[in-house]
Amino acid sequence: MFETISNMPEDAAVCGSDTAVLAWARPMAQRPTPVLRRAVLVAVGAASLAWVAQVLAADALPDAPFVGFARTVNDFELKSGELALARSTNENIRGAATRAIAEQTTAAQTLNKSGSEAGVSYAPDGSLGPRTANELACLNPLQGAQFDSAFDSAQLAMQAAAVDELGAYAQNGTDGSLRRYAQLMLPRSKMFLEYAQRLAGGR
């Protein structure tokens, strides 16, 4: 069972339409308590790929699902950044992608170390992973300005979700090593979210 406002099916497409909706919700079985911490609604402007990401976050994810979520974020940022360098001619987009690749490469290494210290094995993020895979497939054939709009929309949605989950774990996570990881990455995700917002405003 999921807590979500959207009625969109889990496997619904999230790209190719300005009215596409992506609802990111955690399975209630993963929630330590039923009390919602906050709801974050990110509305993205008209673009070839527009996401409205509703993140319903309660207390911090359990340790293993948090590792799965964080790894999904890292993988998406690396792969989408590589696509940006191949598909975009916009220097601002390319600069953001270059920085994201560097940051997320380091983040992935830090996450592996933190997970090892915590004794936590990797757990796939069941709700976010399929959506990011679909999003990468949508980005892949795009070029130029069309890619730029889709890429920036994806970054807005991803970083909003990352800020929410990292913030929750940084405050309430149960493992010290993973909590330090969240505290390290939270300001970086906020920075990338603000940068994506500036890029969107400048186009």
C-alpha positions as CSV (number, residue, x, y, z in Angstrom):
1,M,0.0,0.0,0.0
2,F,1.2,3.5,-0.9
3,E,0.4,6.9,0.5
4,T,0.0,9.1,-2.5
5,I,-2.4,11.7,-3.8
6,S,-1.9,10.8,-7.5
7,N,-4.0,8.1,-9.0
8,M,-1.4,7.4,-11.7
9,P,-0.4,3.7,-12.0
10,E,3.0,2.8,-10.8
11,D,4.3,2.0,-14.3
12,A,2.8,5.1,-15.9
13,A,5.1,7.0,-18.3
14,V,6.6,10.2,-17.0
15,C,7.9,11.8,-20.1
16,G,6.8,13.0,-23.5
17,S,3.9,15.2,-22.2
18,D,3.7,18.5,-20.5
19,T,1.0,17.1,-18.2
20,A,2.9,14.0,-17.1
21,V,2.7,13.4,-13.4
22,L,5.2,11.4,-11.3
23,A,4.2,10.6,-7.8
24,W,7.1,9.4,-5.6
25,A,5.7,7.6,-2.6
26,R,7.2,5.2,-0.2
27,P,5.6,1.8,0.6
28,M,3.9,2.2,4.0
29,A,5.7,-1.0,5.1
30,Q,9.0,1.0,4.9
31,R,7.7,3.8,7.2
32,P,8.7,3.6,10.8
33,T,5.7,5.6,11.8
34,P,2.5,6.7,9.9
35,V,3.1,10.3,10.8
36,L,4.0,12.4,7.8
37,R,7.0,14.7,8.2
38,R,6.0,16.9,5.3
39,A,4.8,16.9,1.7
40,V,6.8,18.5,-1.0
41,L,5.2,19.4,-4.2
42,V,7.5,20.4,-7.1
43,A,5.8,21.9,-10.1
44,V,8.0,22.1,-13.2
45,G,7.2,24.4,-16.0
46,A,6.2,23.4,-19.5
47,A,8.9,21.3,-21.2
48,S,9.2,18.3,-23.4
49,L,9.4,16.3,-20.2
50,A,7.6,17.9,-17.2
51,W,7.4,16.3,-13.9
52,V,5.3,17.2,-10.9
53,A,7.0,15.2,-8.2
54,Q,5.0,14.7,-5.0
55,V,7.2,13.3,-2.3
56,L,5.4,12.2,0.8
57,A,8.2,11.8,3.4
58,A,7.7,10.7,7.0
59,D,10.5,9.8,9.3
60,A,13.8,8.6,7.8
61,L,13.9,5.6,5.6
62,P,15.2,2.4,7.3
63,D,18.9,2.0,6.7
64,A,18.9,-0.5,3.7
65,P,16.2,1.3,1.7
66,F,18.0,4.6,2.4
67,V,21.2,3.1,0.8
68,G,19.1,2.0,-2.1
69,F,17.6,5.4,-2.6
70,A,20.9,7.2,-2.3
71,R,22.5,4.9,-4.8
72,T,19.7,5.4,-7.2
73,V,20.2,9.1,-7.0
74,N,23.9,8.8,-7.6
75,D,23.4,6.5,-10.5
76,F,20.9,8.7,-12.2
77,E,23.0,11.8,-11.7
78,L,26.0,10.1,-13.3
79,K,24.2,8.7,-16.2
80,S,22.1,11.8,-17.0
81,G,25.2,13.9,-16.7
82,E,27.0,11.7,-19.2
83,L,24.0,12.1,-21.5
84,A,24.1,15.9,-21.1
85,L,27.7,16.0,-22.2
86,A,26.8,14.0,-25.3
87,R,23.5,15.6,-26.2
88,S,23.6,19.3,-25.1
89,T,25.4,22.2,-26.6
90,N,24.3,24.6,-23.8
91,E,27.4,25.5,-21.8
92,N,25.4,26.0,-18.6
93,I,23.9,22.5,-18.9
94,R,27.2,21.0,-19.7
95,G,28.9,22.8,-16.8
96,A,26.2,21.5,-14.4
97,A,26.6,18.0,-15.8
98,T,30.4,18.1,-15.5
99,R,30.1,19.2,-11.8
100,A,27.4,16.6,-11.1
101,I,29.5,13.8,-12.5
102,A,32.5,14.8,-10.3
103,E,30.3,15.2,-7.2
104,Q,28.3,12.1,-7.6
105,T,31.4,10.0,-8.3
106,T,32.7,11.0,-5.0
107,A,29.3,10.6,-3.4
108,A,29.1,7.0,-4.7
109,Q,32.5,6.2,-3.2
110,T,31.5,7.8,0.1
111,L,28.2,5.9,0.2
112,N,29.9,2.6,-0.4
113,K,32.3,3.3,2.5
114,S,29.4,4.5,4.8
115,G,27.3,1.4,4.0
116,S,30.2,-0.9,4.7
117,E,30.9,0.8,8.0
118,A,27.2,0.5,8.9
119,G,27.1,-3.2,7.9
120,V,24.2,-2.4,5.6
121,S,23.8,-4.3,2.3
122,Y,22.4,-2.6,-0.7
123,A,18.6,-2.7,-1.1
124,P,17.1,-1.6,-4.5
125,D,14.8,1.4,-4.2
126,G,11.6,-0.1,-5.6
127,S,9.7,3.1,-6.2
128,L,12.3,5.5,-7.6
129,G,14.5,3.1,-9.5
130,P,12.1,2.1,-12.3
131,R,11.1,5.8,-12.8
132,T,14.7,6.9,-13.2
133,A,15.4,4.1,-15.7
134,N,12.3,5.3,-17.7
135,E,13.5,8.9,-17.5
136,L,17.0,8.0,-18.8
137,A,15.3,6.2,-21.7
138,C,13.3,9.3,-22.4
139,L,16.3,11.6,-22.3
140,N,18.5,9.3,-24.5
141,P,17.1,10.2,-28.0
142,L,16.7,14.0,-27.3
143,Q,19.1,16.6,-28.6
144,G,19.9,20.3,-28.1
145,A,17.3,22.6,-26.6
146,Q,14.7,19.7,-26.3
147,F,17.2,17.7,-24.3
148,D,18.1,20.8,-22.1
149,S,14.4,21.3,-21.1
150,A,13.9,17.6,-20.3
151,F,17.3,17.4,-18.4
152,D,16.5,20.4,-16.3
153,S,13.0,19.2,-15.4
154,A,14.5,15.8,-14.4
155,Q,17.1,17.5,-12.2
156,L,14.4,19.6,-10.5
157,A,12.4,16.5,-9.6
158,M,15.4,14.3,-8.6
159,Q,17.1,16.9,-6.4
160,A,13.8,17.8,-4.7
161,A,13.3,14.1,-3.8
162,A,17.0,13.9,-2.7
163,V,16.8,17.0,-0.5
164,D,13.7,15.6,1.2
165,E,15.0,12.1,1.9
166,L,18.6,13.2,2.8
167,G,17.1,15.8,5.2
168,A,14.9,13.2,6.9
169,Y,17.8,10.7,7.3
170,A,20.2,13.5,8.4
171,Q,17.9,14.3,11.3
172,N,16.3,10.9,12.1
173,G,18.4,8.2,10.6
174,T,19.4,5.3,12.9
175,D,22.9,4.6,11.7
176,G,25.7,7.1,12.5
177,S,27.8,6.4,9.4
178,L,24.8,6.8,7.0
179,R,23.5,9.8,8.9
180,R,26.9,11.5,8.4
181,Y,26.6,10.7,4.7
182,A,23.2,12.3,4.6
183,Q,24.5,15.4,6.4
184,L,27.4,15.6,4.0
185,M,25.2,15.3,0.9
186,L,22.2,17.4,1.9
187,P,23.8,20.8,1.3
188,R,25.2,19.5,-2.0
189,S,21.7,18.4,-3.2
190,K,20.3,21.8,-2.1
191,M,23.0,23.5,-4.2
192,F,22.2,21.3,-7.2
193,L,18.4,22.0,-6.8
194,E,19.0,25.8,-6.6
195,Y,21.3,25.5,-9.7
196,A,18.6,23.6,-11.6
197,Q,16.0,26.3,-10.6
198,R,18.3,29.0,-11.9
199,L,18.9,27.2,-15.2
200,A,15.1,26.7,-15.6
201,G,14.6,30.4,-14.9
202,G,17.2,31.4,-17.5
203,R,15.9,29.5,-20.4
